Structures are given as structure tokens and as C-alpha cells.
Amino acid sequence: MVKKELETALKFNGERISSNIDKDIFLISRRNCDGLISGTIISIALLKLDTRFTFRTIDYLDPDTVARIISEDHDFNIFIDLNIEDIGKIKNLKDKFLIIDHNPISPNLKDYEEYLLNPYIHGINGKNEISSGGLAYLIAEKLNKGNKKLSLLAIVSALAEKQDIGVKKSLTGLNSEIASVASSTGNVNIKTDLVFNTLGYRPIHEALAYNISPFIEGVTWNKENCYKILKNSGINTHKNGKLRTFAEISEEEKNIILDAITKFIFLSSRNNSNKELIENISNELVNQLYEFVKEDNNSILHDGREFAFVINACIRNMKPELAIGICLGERNNTLIETEQLTSSYKANIVNSLEKIFKEKWRLIDNGSFVFINGEGLLTDDIVKEIVVILSESITFRKKWFFLRTLSNDNNYKFYSIKGNNCDLKFDIDSILKQSPDVISQVDRSISNIHTLKVSYSKIEEFTSIIRKGISQYERKSS
């Protein structure tokens, strides 16, 4: 149930938007999955009201962009998922703006809370309980009760933000309530199943191989291994001379597959004495799934997590217009182009991961920390996706790792992140203070990745500082 204070804020700001319905409204959102979907949700709500509006997506809100928006003199401005640290020049818009964002707010924004739609103001954890897409859906419902179908897009936003932190990777808090609304409208079927069922339209061995979350070394993108695993388990892969799809197998067969994959991981694990790892495999591979029943069973949009991956693929490949089209309900040629782009994007990611593991010099694993060299291999459009995939993988979920690439300006970039279940108390910020020349930025929109820019001349010095910090940490912990 929505808290009374948030309900009041939703009603107030819904009325503010409604009072500008016959005027010129401007929407601007972050160009990521959550921001783009949030903006699309508001756009759909405004389209239903025959409102004149402009929708634009950007990577960051810089002073020049703010100045341009002010000069355009729109009647009402909505800033979405832009994680505004300082109200800055936006205050020059006076009372003609609304900020929708699920991230923690800066103290500088305290005096403008009536113009903010933010969960933290009302004691709600925006990191876990609701996304900007969820907030956009709640305000869209205030504009028109007929907007309940937009709850489906809010689910995609929450999944893209990795807010599926409940039991079996279920959604919690307000996200769970929104998912219940989507289920009640008949648009979403919520069930607990093997993660491979997100690709239920594929042959069984391909469903195992083409799943990348969680990434499983030796299984993901390895159709030959997957086929062997199935054969060794006794699963019949064919029926009437045709390959069976994952959607055609029984619950008993799913349990057999789960046992077979668990055995494979155990035997191929670098540390197969880790009983905790083996015990948690079923928790990793059995998730709460969100099936979009109005989408074709063979569509890449049939599953909520796959839908989120598709939107991210479009954005990473500089095709936000395709992502917006998909969210608006366009299919046919738009979907065909999107499927081709997504397939190529996923292949690029998994082929790169495969090379990282095959080319042994690229990966150094000392137990708690992992160093990965992505020079000459990882491009800007996939590197952050790979960082997130590795942090969620069964192999690295308890480790802290550094991934290194070479940027276009001949500087080095390091991406530092800890695995999803990593409990190491390693203070990366104190380490970075020892190297003032390093440009550090925390990308909180993607699992709190530290993005570090290091000049070519400083790379050896920086690497030495990191290794020294790790050695000191390990001595204290031992």
C-alpha cells in the first residue's frame, strides 16, 4: 500500500501536470533503461490526454542543457531519473518543473521537496523498493485510472535496476504492489521457474546456452557442453524427429536439468570444495519470472528480464528510438530490427566473455580479488554490461574485481565493483585518495560501479597502489 505521504505527493503533482494539459510540456530523462521507460510511461499518459509535449533523452544534465531548456520557455518541465545533485539553475524555472527520481536526493534539494517525486522523502528505499519507472507509473495512474496497463513497463524498469532482491529474485516493496496490479489486469503472469524458461521458445540446449544471467562458465554460450549435459542427464532432446523446446519439458525434467547443471558446476569449479556455492546454485537458477502474456510466446519481449535486456541493447547501440518504439507498443518492422540488434549485442557480450576465460593471461583470480584485462577486446558499448554480468555470475558473486580497458583517448579505464554477494569490507575510496591524479566517478545507475580514468603514464603507479591496498587489506583480514 502506498504511504499516505507519497500518495499526497502523487496527487499534488498529478494535479500540477493536469493543470498544464492544454499547454506545452517538456519531458527530459536519462538515457538508460529506467529513465527511458519512465519518460515513455509519462508520454503514453500524455498522449491519451491529447497533450502537446516534447520528449528528449540525455546521458547527463549539464549546465548548458539546463540553460537551453530555460531559453525554450516551456510551460511545464519534467526531469526524470537524472539524479540531480544540485538544483542549480533549474530553480530559475520557478514553479514550472517536477523532478521524478528514485535515487537518494542531495541536501541542496531539501527546500524544493514539493517539486520532487522521490521515495526517500517519504521514508521509502528507492534503491530496492521502487524505480523511477515505478514512480512514473504511479503518477500516470493519477492522470488516468485507465493507465494500469503501464504497470508492465514499471516492472521492466525495476528489473533493469536490479531491484529483484526478494526471495527467488522477486520484486519487493512498492514494486511488488505494482507487479500485483499488472497481474490483476491479466498482462503479466508471475511464476517461479528455472531462469532458462525466459527463453522457453528455444531448443532446450540453446535455452541453457543463451541465458547470460547468471553467467555460468562452461554453460553460457556453449551449446556443445549444454547438449552433453542434457544427454548425460538422460533428458530426451528430440520428439518426433524435432528438437524439443524448453517450454515443452515437464517439471520433473526441469529438476533433472537443475541437478545436472549443479553437478557440472561442482566438477568444473575452481574450488569445488565450496559447499555453500553448490547449495546456492538452485537459488540462483530458480527465480520469480514475469511473463508478459500479451506478447508472442516466441518473442524476445515475452519475459520481463529479456525485455529489459532488449531496451538496454538498443540504448547501448545508440538506438534509443527503437527502445521508445518498443515501449510504445510498436512491433512488426521495429521488432524485427530490435531482434537483430539484440541478438548481435548478446553475441558480442558472450563472445567477449568467452575470450576472457579462454585467454588465461586476461584473468587473474587470487581468491578474494579478480583482475581482468579487457584491452583490445571490450568496447565501450558492452563493457559496463559485462561488468554487471560478472558481478552477478556464480563464479564471481562473492569477489571484488577490477576490469581494465583502454579508452579512445589512450587513457586507461578501470571498472571496480564487488560481486552481488561480496561481503569484503574493502575501502576503495581510501585507496583512490593515494592517487590524486586518477579521475574517479561512481556510476550509481549501474550497480555502483567505480569508473576510474588513469593516464597512460600513471598506469604502473596506480596498479601498484591498488595491489598494495589489497595486500594491506588481506593482512588485516587474516
RAPELIN-V772633 format. One line per field, one symbol per residue. psi: psi as a letter, one per 20 degrees, with the letter a starting at -180 (. if undefined). burial: I if it has 16 or more other C-alpha atoms within 10 Angstrom, else O. Layout:
BEGIN
psi = ???
burial = ???
END
This chain:
BEGIN
psi = ppqgghgghggghhhgghijhjaopppprqmrgggggghhghggghhhjlqorppqqrgqnrhggghggghhlqhppoppkjlohphcihiiicjkqppopiqqqqhiihikhijpnphhhkkpoihhhqrhhgghghhhhhhpijjhhihghhgggghhjkjmjapklrqrchghgghhghghijhpoprprqhiiikiiqqghhhghipjoqpopigpjnhgggggggghijpoiqpkjqpqrhiiqrhghghggggghggggghiqhmjinhhgghighhhiorpqnpohiqqhjqijhqghhggggghggghjklhhggggghijpcchghghgggggggggggghhggghghgnhiipoojfhqpppojpjgprhiighggggghhiqhgjijrpqppprprhjjrqppopqqrhkpjplpnhghghhimiipopponiinklpoopppqhijgggghggghghgggghhhh.
burial = OOOOOIOOIIOIIIOIIIOOIOOOIIIIIIIIIIIIIIIIIIIIIIOOOOIOIOOOIOOOIOOOOIOOIOOOOIIIIIIIIIIIOOOOOIOOIOOIIIIIIIIIIOOOIOOOOOIIIIIIIOOIIIIIIIIIIIIIIIIIIIIOOOIIIIIIIIIIIIIIIIIIOOOIIIIIIIIIIIIOIIIOOOIIIIOOIIIIIIIIIIIIIIIIIIIIIIIIIIIIIIIOIIIOIIOOIOIOIOOOOOOIIIIOOOOOIIOIIIOIIIOIIIOOIOOOOOOOIIOOIIOIIIIIIIIIOOOOIOIIIIIIIIIIIIIIIIIIOOOIOIIIOIIOOOOOOOIOOIIOIIOOIIOIIIOIIIOIOOOOOIIOOOOOIIIIIIOOOIIOIIIIIIIIIIIIIIIIIIIIIIIIIIIOOOOIIIIIIIIIOOOIOOOOOOIIOOOOOIOIOOOOIIIOIIIIIIIOOOIOOIOOIIOOIIOOOOOOOO
END
